[in-house]
C-alpha cells in the first residue's frame, strides 16, 4: 500500500467509527457527563454513578424485553404493569404464603428471596403469554392488546396489595454499591448486566434473533421463508414479560416491598431507552448495546437536571422530549426518508 493511500484508509476507518450508532451514543453520554459536571461538580462522583446505575437496573431489564418486541414490529405497553404485579405478587407470596416479614434480613432472607424471584419471573412470563395469545390467536393489534393488559396488571396489583406496599424479607446489601468509595456497582446491578448481556447475545448470535429481525422487517416474507411467526412472537412476548417480572423483583429489592405504584409510567422509560438507542418503531432495526447506552443517557439526563436544580416534576416531560427527538432523528436520516 502506498503512503498516499494510508491517510485515506485512516480517514475511512475514522468515518466508520464516528458514524457507528453506538459510538455516537457513547459520545453523547460522555458529553452529557461533562456538561453536568461543569454545571454541578458533585455530579462527577461515585455516589452519583451509583444512583444512576441503581435507577438504570430496573429500566434496562424492561428495555431489553421492549427491544425484542420493537424489533419484531410490535410494542409492549404492559411492561410497567407487569413490573408492578410481579413485585407485589412476589412480596405477597414471601410474606403471606411463606410467612416471612421485614424482620427477616441478611443471609436469612436468601431462601425466601430466591422463591420470590422465581415467582416474579413466573408472573411476568404469564403476562407475556397472555399478551402473545391476544396478539397471535385473537388477532388484536399489539398496541391495544398490551394496553389492555397494562390496565389489568396495574388493577390486579392494587387488588392484591389493597393499594398499600407489601413489606417482606430483604438484604439491602444486594442493591447497595459494593464499595461506596470507588465501586458504584451493586451485586444486583452486576446481575442485571449479566442478564442483559445474555439476552443481547441471544438476540444477535442466535437463530432466535435472526427470526426476530426477519419478522420485524417483513412478516409476510418471514412466513414465506418458513418461519412460524405466531410461535416466534409468543417467545418474544413471553421473554419480554419474564424480563419485566425480573425488573419487578429488582424494584422489590430496592424498596424492600412490593408496591402497586412501582410500575406506573415505567413503559415510557423503557420505550425511551429503546428509541434513544436507535431502534426503529417500524420494526426490524435495533441493537441491544444501543438500548443499554440509551437507558444510561436517559438516567444521566434525569439525574443531571435534578442536581442542576430542575424540579423532579419535569422528569416525564424530559423523557417525552427525548423520545420525540430520537424518533425525529430516525425519520430525518437520509436512508429512512428514501423508503
C-alpha positions as CSV (number, residue, x, y, z in Angstrom):
1,X,0.0,0.0,0.0
2,X,1.4,3.4,-1.0
3,X,1.9,6.1,1.6
4,X,-0.7,8.3,-0.2
5,X,-3.3,5.7,0.4
6,X,-2.7,5.3,4.1
7,X,-4.2,8.6,5.2
8,X,-7.3,7.9,3.1
9,X,-7.7,4.5,4.8
10,X,-7.3,6.0,8.2
11,X,-9.9,8.6,7.3
12,X,-12.4,5.9,6.1
13,X,-11.8,4.0,9.4
14,X,-12.4,7.1,11.4
15,X,-15.6,7.9,9.5
16,X,-16.8,4.3,10.0
17,X,-16.2,4.5,13.8
18,X,-17.6,8.0,14.1
19,X,-20.7,7.1,12.2
20,X,-21.4,4.0,14.2
21,X,-24.6,4.3,16.3
22,X,-23.0,3.1,19.5
23,X,-20.1,5.5,19.1
24,X,-22.5,8.4,18.6
25,X,-24.4,7.3,21.7
26,X,-21.2,7.0,23.8
27,X,-20.1,10.4,22.6
28,X,-23.4,11.9,23.7
29,X,-23.2,10.2,27.1
30,X,-19.7,11.5,27.7
31,X,-20.7,15.0,26.6
32,X,-23.7,15.0,28.9
33,X,-21.4,13.9,31.8
34,X,-19.0,16.7,31.1
35,X,-21.8,19.3,30.8
36,X,-23.5,18.3,34.1
37,X,-20.2,18.1,35.9
38,X,-19.4,21.7,34.8
39,X,-22.8,22.7,36.0
40,X,-22.6,20.8,39.3
41,X,-19.1,19.3,40.2
42,X,-20.8,16.9,42.6
43,X,-22.3,15.1,39.6
44,X,-18.9,13.5,38.9
45,X,-18.8,11.2,41.9
46,X,-19.1,7.5,42.7
47,X,-22.3,8.3,44.7
48,X,-24.0,9.8,41.6
49,X,-22.8,7.0,39.4
50,X,-24.2,4.5,41.9
51,X,-27.6,6.3,41.9
52,X,-27.7,6.4,38.1
53,X,-26.8,2.7,37.8
54,X,-29.3,1.7,40.5
55,X,-32.1,3.5,38.6
56,X,-30.8,2.1,35.3
57,X,-31.0,-1.5,36.6
58,X,-34.8,-1.9,36.5
59,X,-35.4,0.1,33.4
60,X,-32.7,-1.7,31.3
61,X,-34.4,-5.0,32.1
62,X,-37.7,-3.6,30.8
63,X,-36.0,-2.0,27.8
64,X,-34.2,-5.3,26.9
65,X,-37.5,-7.0,26.6
66,X,-39.0,-4.0,24.8
67,X,-36.1,-4.1,22.3
68,X,-37.1,-7.6,21.3
69,X,-40.7,-6.6,20.9
70,X,-40.0,-3.5,18.9
71,X,-37.5,-5.2,16.6
72,X,-40.2,-7.8,15.9
73,X,-42.5,-5.0,14.8
74,X,-44.7,-4.8,18.0
75,X,-44.9,-2.7,21.1
76,X,-45.5,-3.7,24.7
77,X,-47.2,-1.1,26.9
78,X,-47.8,-3.6,29.7
79,X,-44.2,-3.8,31.0
80,X,-44.8,-1.2,33.7
81,X,-47.9,-3.0,34.9
82,X,-46.0,-6.4,34.7
83,X,-43.3,-4.9,36.9
84,X,-45.8,-3.8,39.5
85,X,-47.8,-7.0,39.7
86,X,-44.7,-9.2,39.7
87,X,-43.2,-7.2,42.6
88,X,-46.5,-7.3,44.5
89,X,-47.1,-11.0,43.9
90,X,-43.6,-11.8,44.9
91,X,-43.9,-9.9,48.1
92,X,-47.3,-11.4,48.9
93,X,-46.0,-14.9,48.4
94,X,-43.0,-14.3,50.7
95,X,-45.0,-12.6,53.4
96,X,-48.4,-14.2,53.4
97,X,-47.7,-17.7,52.0
98,X,-44.2,-18.3,53.3
99,X,-44.6,-16.3,56.5
100,X,-41.5,-14.1,56.2
101,X,-41.7,-10.4,57.1
102,X,-39.4,-7.4,57.2
103,X,-37.6,-8.7,60.3
104,X,-36.0,-11.4,58.1
105,X,-32.9,-9.8,56.7
106,X,-29.3,-10.6,55.7
107,X,-28.4,-14.1,54.7
108,X,-31.6,-15.4,56.4
109,X,-33.6,-13.7,53.6
110,X,-31.9,-15.5,50.8
111,X,-34.1,-18.6,50.7
112,X,-37.4,-16.7,50.6
113,X,-35.9,-14.1,48.2
114,X,-35.0,-17.0,45.8
115,X,-38.6,-18.1,45.9
116,X,-39.8,-14.6,45.5
117,X,-37.6,-14.0,42.5
118,X,-38.9,-17.2,40.7
119,X,-42.5,-16.1,41.5
120,X,-41.8,-12.6,40.0
121,X,-40.3,-14.1,36.8
122,X,-43.2,-16.6,36.6
123,X,-45.8,-13.8,37.0
124,X,-44.1,-11.8,34.2
125,X,-43.9,-14.8,32.0
126,X,-47.6,-15.4,32.4
127,X,-48.5,-11.8,31.5
128,X,-46.2,-12.1,28.4
129,X,-48.0,-15.3,27.4
130,X,-51.4,-13.6,27.8
131,X,-50.1,-10.8,25.5
132,X,-49.0,-13.3,23.0
133,X,-52.4,-15.1,23.0
134,X,-54.2,-11.8,22.5
135,X,-51.9,-10.9,19.6
136,X,-51.4,-14.2,17.8
137,X,-54.7,-16.0,18.5
138,X,-57.2,-13.2,18.8
139,X,-55.5,-11.0,16.3
140,X,-55.6,-7.9,18.4
141,X,-53.0,-5.4,17.4
142,X,-50.1,-5.2,19.9
143,X,-50.9,-1.6,21.0
144,X,-54.4,-2.4,22.0
145,X,-53.6,-5.9,23.5
146,X,-50.8,-4.6,25.7
147,X,-52.8,-1.5,26.6
148,X,-55.5,-3.9,28.0
149,X,-53.0,-6.0,30.0
150,X,-51.4,-2.8,31.3
151,X,-54.7,-1.7,32.8
152,X,-55.4,-5.2,34.1
153,X,-52.0,-5.8,35.7
154,X,-52.0,-2.4,37.4
155,X,-55.5,-3.1,38.7
156,X,-54.7,-6.5,40.0
157,X,-51.5,-5.1,41.7
158,X,-53.8,-2.8,43.7
159,X,-56.3,-5.6,44.5
160,X,-53.6,-8.0,45.7
161,X,-51.9,-5.4,47.9
162,X,-55.1,-3.5,48.9
163,X,-53.4,-0.4,47.5
164,X,-50.5,-0.5,50.0
165,X,-46.9,-1.7,49.7
166,X,-46.3,-5.2,50.9
167,X,-43.1,-5.5,53.0
168,X,-41.1,-8.7,53.2
169,X,-37.6,-10.2,53.7
170,X,-34.7,-8.4,52.2
171,X,-31.0,-7.9,52.2
172,X,-30.3,-4.3,51.2
173,X,-26.6,-5.0,50.7
174,X,-27.6,-6.6,47.4
175,X,-28.8,-3.3,46.0
176,X,-26.2,-1.1,47.6
177,X,-22.8,-0.2,46.0
178,X,-20.2,-2.9,46.8
179,X,-17.8,-0.2,47.9
180,X,-19.2,3.4,48.1
181,X,-15.7,4.9,47.8
182,X,-14.7,3.5,44.5
183,X,-17.2,0.9,43.2
184,X,-20.7,2.2,42.1
185,X,-21.9,-1.2,41.1
186,X,-24.0,-3.4,43.4
187,X,-24.5,-7.1,43.2
188,X,-28.0,-6.6,41.9
189,X,-26.7,-4.3,39.1
190,X,-24.0,-6.8,38.2
191,X,-26.7,-9.5,38.0
192,X,-28.7,-7.2,35.6
193,X,-25.6,-6.7,33.4
194,X,-25.2,-10.4,33.1
195,X,-28.8,-11.0,32.3
196,X,-29.0,-8.2,29.7
197,X,-25.7,-9.3,28.1
198,X,-27.1,-12.8,27.8
199,X,-30.3,-11.5,26.2
200,X,-28.2,-9.4,23.8
201,X,-26.1,-12.4,22.8
202,X,-29.3,-14.4,22.3
203,X,-30.6,-11.6,20.0
204,X,-27.5,-11.1,17.9
205,X,-25.9,-14.5,17.8
206,X,-28.8,-17.0,17.5
207,X,-31.5,-18.1,15.1
208,X,-34.0,-16.5,17.5
209,X,-32.5,-13.1,16.8
210,X,-32.4,-13.7,13.1
211,X,-36.1,-14.6,13.0
212,X,-36.9,-11.6,15.2
213,X,-35.3,-9.2,12.7
214,X,-36.9,-11.0,9.8
215,X,-40.4,-10.7,11.2
216,X,-39.9,-7.1,12.1
217,X,-38.6,-6.3,8.6
218,X,-41.3,-8.1,6.7
219,X,-43.6,-10.6,8.5
220,X,-45.1,-11.8,5.2
221,X,-41.7,-12.6,3.7
222,X,-40.7,-14.3,7.0
223,X,-43.7,-16.5,6.9
224,X,-43.0,-17.4,3.3
225,X,-39.4,-18.3,4.3
226,X,-40.8,-20.9,6.7
227,X,-40.7,-19.0,10.0
228,X,-43.6,-19.8,12.3
229,X,-44.4,-16.1,13.0
230,X,-47.1,-16.8,15.7
231,X,-44.9,-19.2,17.6
232,X,-41.9,-16.8,17.5
233,X,-43.9,-13.8,18.6
234,X,-45.1,-15.9,21.5
235,X,-41.5,-16.5,22.5
236,X,-40.7,-12.7,22.1
237,X,-43.6,-11.5,24.3
238,X,-43.0,-14.3,26.9
239,X,-39.4,-13.3,27.2
240,X,-40.3,-9.6,27.5
241,X,-42.7,-10.5,30.2
242,X,-40.2,-12.6,32.1
243,X,-37.7,-9.7,32.0
244,X,-40.4,-7.3,33.2
245,X,-41.1,-9.7,36.1
246,X,-37.4,-9.8,37.0
247,X,-37.4,-6.0,36.9
248,X,-40.3,-6.1,39.4
249,X,-38.2,-8.2,41.7
250,X,-35.3,-5.8,41.3
251,X,-37.5,-3.0,42.4
252,X,-38.7,-5.1,45.4
253,X,-35.1,-5.5,46.4
254,X,-34.6,-1.8,46.2
255,X,-37.7,-0.8,48.1
256,X,-37.9,-3.7,50.5
257,X,-41.5,-4.0,49.5
258,X,-43.8,-4.7,46.6
259,X,-45.6,-1.5,45.6
260,X,-48.6,-1.4,43.3
261,X,-47.5,2.0,42.0
262,X,-43.9,1.0,41.2
263,X,-44.7,0.3,37.6
264,X,-46.6,3.5,36.7
265,X,-45.2,5.1,33.6
266,X,-42.2,2.7,33.5
267,X,-43.2,1.7,30.0
268,X,-42.5,5.2,28.8
269,X,-38.9,5.0,30.2
270,X,-38.4,1.6,28.6
271,X,-39.6,2.8,25.2
272,X,-37.5,5.9,25.5
273,X,-34.3,3.9,26.2
274,X,-35.0,1.7,23.1
275,X,-35.6,4.5,20.7
276,X,-32.8,6.6,22.0
277,X,-30.6,3.5,21.4
278,X,-31.5,3.6,17.8
279,X,-34.3,1.0,17.4
280,X,-37.0,1.8,14.8
281,X,-40.6,1.7,16.0
282,X,-41.3,0.4,12.5
283,X,-39.5,-2.8,13.4
284,X,-36.5,-4.7,12.0
285,X,-33.9,-2.3,13.4
286,X,-32.2,-2.2,16.8
287,X,-29.2,-3.3,18.8
288,X,-29.1,-4.3,22.5
289,X,-26.0,-2.2,23.1
290,X,-27.8,0.8,21.9
291,X,-30.6,0.2,24.3
292,X,-28.2,-0.2,27.2
293,X,-26.5,3.1,26.4
294,X,-29.8,4.7,25.7
295,X,-31.0,3.8,29.2
296,X,-27.8,5.3,30.7
297,X,-28.3,8.5,28.7
298,X,-31.9,8.7,29.9
299,X,-31.0,8.5,33.6
300,X,-27.8,10.6,33.2
301,X,-30.1,13.4,31.9
302,X,-32.6,13.0,34.6
303,X,-30.1,12.9,37.4
304,X,-28.1,15.8,35.9
305,X,-31.1,18.0,35.6
306,X,-32.2,17.3,39.2
307,X,-28.7,18.0,40.6
308,X,-28.7,21.2,38.5
309,X,-31.8,22.3,40.3
310,X,-34.6,21.4,37.9
311,X,-37.7,20.2,39.7
312,X,-38.3,16.4,39.6
313,X,-41.8,17.1,38.2
314,X,-40.2,17.8,34.9
315,X,-38.8,14.2,34.6
316,X,-41.6,12.8,32.4
317,X,-41.5,15.9,30.2
318,X,-37.8,15.3,29.6
319,X,-38.5,11.7,28.8
320,X,-41.2,12.6,26.3
321,X,-38.9,15.2,24.6
322,X,-36.1,12.6,24.3
323,X,-38.5,10.1,22.7
324,X,-39.7,12.7,20.2
325,X,-36.1,13.8,19.4
326,X,-34.9,10.2,18.9
327,X,-37.8,9.3,16.6
328,X,-37.4,12.6,14.7
329,X,-33.7,11.9,14.3
330,X,-34.5,8.5,12.8
331,X,-37.1,9.9,10.4
332,X,-34.7,12.6,9.1
333,X,-31.9,10.1,8.3
334,X,-31.4,10.0,4.5
335,X,-31.8,6.2,4.3
336,X,-35.2,6.4,6.1
337,X,-36.5,9.3,4.1
338,X,-35.7,7.3,0.9
339,X,-38.1,4.5,2.0
